[in-house]
Amino acid sequence: MKLHARDHEPARTAAAAPRTGPDDAGLAISTRGLVKSYRGPDGTTTDAVRGLDLDVRRGETFAFLGPNGAGKSTTIAMLCALARPTSGRATVAGADVLAEPERVRRRVGLLFQHSALDPDLTAEQNLRVHARLYGLRRAEVRRRTAEVLDLADLSDRRRSLVRTLSGGMRRRLEIARQLLHSPGVLFLDEPTTGLDPHARARVWEHLHTLRDRHGSTLFVTTHYLDEAEHCDRLAIIDRGRLVAQGTPRGVRAEIGDDRVVLRTGDDAEARRVLGPLVPPDRSVAVDTDGLWLRLPDGSAWIPRLCAALEVHGIAVHSASATPPTLDDVFFHHTGRSLAGPERTGGGR
Ligand SMILES: Nc1ncnc2c1ncn2[C@@H]1O[C@H](COP(=O)(O)OP(=O)(O)OP(=O)(O)O)[C@@H](O)[C@H]1O
């Protein structure tokens, strides 16, 4: 699902909100058993989100990862009080999404996947329109516009028409726009999709500045695993269910073992030879990278594996051992890959 600005613009009368809500536990977002089911016209039900328990601390950058259709946008829509949960509870910036949806909407900012800027207005004009929608007073509009332009490093382009800005600049302007009303939590739905690597890096620089200088809580969905690696904490969702939650290092440590990858003259045969050598609860799989295994202290295993293949006359072209990646974490829990083509074998 894609969220669109026109569906969810805040009410004209909405007032500027306090930065944070009255949550005592230091949590910016907390959900328990959050469920969203869609009923189709033919009576069939899609369970987009199935019992999500999430905790996001104030001031952290939290990545929300999952493949297409995992339920990320639906979760964001519920957390921003734009879609009503079917069941469960959620508190965002100190307000309850079911009992206080207006308050939630005033306390969050939401960056949509698709541009919500008017290309025929200048950067500054776009910000002013948005500030007025949030009911900011005239003097406040001027002050906040200048502040967020500076934060986005776009002060020198404030009089440029949006259509003349680069893709990365537009994204930074959109983020700036969502900061005008000082939201308690900023949701960003795939903020870097479609940007080149340089522009992606600039957007992340900007997001880290927000966190470090202003203590903003950022909830970011992304398909890019390298981006999630740089967040404070993350959650991985698949088919509406949480599969892992914690720091990048923590969720990787949970699956523990190294990934040993061998490129051989005959990966299928090598798989057959090595299968009996490894402990029964370890997988041996083949994908586009070659043959791989998950083993504790992987580099210590390599000589033994190579020796066994040599005995069977199978050439080994390369061998490496690396600590688990976030994709390995996903594979460990689902038996599928988040990033590349489907792997075979292994998983739970
Ligand atoms: N309005 C809707 N009506 C019916 N089904 C929906 C609706 N919105 C989403 N879905 C379904 O709910 C599931 C989760 O969709 P969602 O858009 O939340 O996933 P996502 O993780 O954001 O995917 P993507 O990364 O592709 O944006 C999908 O199966 C989707 O088809």
The ligand as an SDF file (V2000), in Angstrom:
LIG
                    3D

 31 33  0  0  0  0  0  0  0  0999 V2000
   -6.5800   -0.8700    1.3930 N   0  0  0  0  0  0  0  0  0  0  0  0
   -6.2520   -2.1620    1.3030 C   0  0  0  0  0  0  0  0  0  0  0  0
   -7.1980   -3.0960    1.0090 N   0  0  0  0  0  0  0  0  0  0  0  0
   -6.8840   -4.3980    0.9390 C   0  0  0  0  0  0  0  0  0  0  0  0
   -5.6360   -4.8980    1.1420 N   0  0  0  0  0  0  0  0  0  0  0  0
   -4.6650   -4.0170    1.4280 C   0  0  0  0  0  0  0  0  0  0  0  0
   -4.9060   -2.6080    1.5290 C   0  0  0  0  0  0  0  0  0  0  0  0
   -3.7470   -1.9990    1.8280 N   0  0  0  0  0  0  0  0  0  0  0  0
   -2.8120   -2.9690    1.9170 C   0  0  0  0  0  0  0  0  0  0  0  0
   -3.3620   -4.1730    1.6760 N   0  0  0  0  0  0  0  0  0  0  0  0
   -2.6610   -5.4810    1.7170 C   0  0  0  0  0  0  0  0  0  0  0  0
   -2.0590   -5.5930    2.9870 O   0  0  0  0  0  0  0  0  0  0  0  0
   -0.7750   -6.2080    2.8810 C   0  0  0  0  0  0  0  0  0  0  0  0
    0.2780   -5.2880    3.4620 C   0  0  0  0  0  0  0  0  0  0  0  0
    0.4110   -4.1460    2.6130 O   0  0  0  0  0  0  0  0  0  0  0  0
    1.3600   -2.9060    2.9680 P   0  0  0  0  0  0  0  0  0  0  0  0
    1.1750   -1.8750    1.9060 O   0  0  0  0  0  0  0  0  0  0  0  0
    1.1350   -2.4860    4.3690 O   0  0  0  0  0  0  0  0  0  0  0  0
    2.8050   -3.5590    2.8520 O   0  0  0  0  0  0  0  0  0  0  0  0
    4.2300   -2.8440    2.7470 P   0  0  0  0  0  0  0  0  0  0  0  0
    5.1210   -3.6300    3.6300 O   0  0  0  0  0  0  0  0  0  0  0  0
    4.1100   -1.3930    3.0370 O   0  0  0  0  0  0  0  0  0  0  0  0
    4.6150   -3.0750    1.2170 O   0  0  0  0  0  0  0  0  0  0  0  0
    5.5160   -2.1430    0.2370 P   0  0  0  0  0  0  0  0  0  0  0  0
    6.9170   -2.2490    0.7200 O   0  0  0  0  0  0  0  0  0  0  0  0
    5.3170   -2.8130   -1.0910 O   0  0  0  0  0  0  0  0  0  0  0  0
    4.9600   -0.7380    0.2800 O   0  0  0  0  0  0  0  0  0  0  0  0
   -0.5750   -6.5170    1.3980 C   0  0  0  0  0  0  0  0  0  0  0  0
   -0.9910   -7.8360    1.1930 O   0  0  0  0  0  0  0  0  0  0  0  0
   -1.5080   -5.5490    0.7170 C   0  0  0  0  0  0  0  0  0  0  0  0
   -1.9340   -6.0580   -0.5200 O   0  0  0  0  0  0  0  0  0  0  0  0
  1  2  1  0
  2  3  1  0
  2  7  2  0
  3  4  2  0
  4  5  1  0
  5  6  2  0
  6  7  1  0
  6 10  1  0
  7  8  1  0
  8  9  2  0
  9 10  1  0
 10 11  1  0
 11 12  1  0
 11 30  1  0
 12 13  1  0
 13 14  1  0
 13 28  1  0
 14 15  1  0
 15 16  1  0
 16 17  2  0
 16 18  1  0
 16 19  1  0
 19 20  1  0
 20 21  2  0
 20 22  1  0
 20 23  1  0
 23 24  1  0
 24 25  2  0
 24 26  1  0
 24 27  1  0
 28 29  1  0
 28 30  1  0
 30 31  1  0
M  END
$$$$
